[in-house]
Amino acid sequence: MKKSHMALAAALGTMLVGGAFVGVGVAGQGPMHHASEERFKAMDKDGDGKISAAEFETHHSAKLMESDLDGDGKVTYDELKAAREKRREERAQAFFKSLDTDGDGAVTEAELKARPDPMFAKLDANKDGLLSADEIKAARGKWDKHHHDHGPDDDKAAEPN
């Protein structure tokens, strides 16, 4: 495999795997903070800028019930698993589409180089255009904490978003 193809494969793999923890947006959504703001607004039903326990529970119950694929009012493990896989596939497709700027069904090294790398920007905490070992260590710490708090999947069953 040519060196440039290996670099392209590594970049795509890093973006697909690492994107979840560093805040890569999908298909024009912008950074993840935008998605977080939208999620907050969706939960804050009364618009008071705060999420009550009832609003939180209602939102997450509704999200979980979206996995009720057969509409029987119950979510089985198989339905939950299928719904989760469907969401992952949709996100992967949207992310790929955001990289494939010419829409030809393939991502080239030129397409990757032409777009600013949101992962790098997120990791570069002091915005000096360089990554230090401390910045990478801090990002890794956030990743580890997230997975410790939420389990090995970055999806939570109640948050199919």
Buried (B, 14 or more C-beta within 10 A) or exposed (E): EEEEEEEBEEBBEEBBEBBBBBBBBBBEBBBBEEBEEEBEEBBBEEEEEEBEEEBEEEBBEEBBEBBBBEEEEEBEEEBBEEBBEEBBEEBEEBBBBBBBBEEEEEBBEEBBEEEEBBBEBBBBBEEEEEBEEEBEEEBEEEBEEEEEEEEEEBBBBBBBB
